[in-house]
Amino acid sequence: METKLTLKLDQETIEQAKIYAKKKNLSLSKMVEKYFKSLTDDNTKGKNTTKLVKELSGIIDLKDSANPRDEYTEHLIEKYK
């Protein structure tokens, strides 16, 4: 069931959104709907992650109780011995 939603946005944002939607061949309503779904859908979480973040994910193995600052300090100490 579709329901009407009214949003208040500044004029410049609206104009930029219209240009973007036209380039993507989408209506503003469909664009907003897709955005809201991407924010709330558990299956899409992480899909908007950049390529660099995906490549780096899992490289650093931090223990559950580890303090990242202490881990990094230890890394630097070892690196520059």
Order of alpha helices (4+ residues) and beta strands (2+ residues): alpha-alpha-alpha-alpha
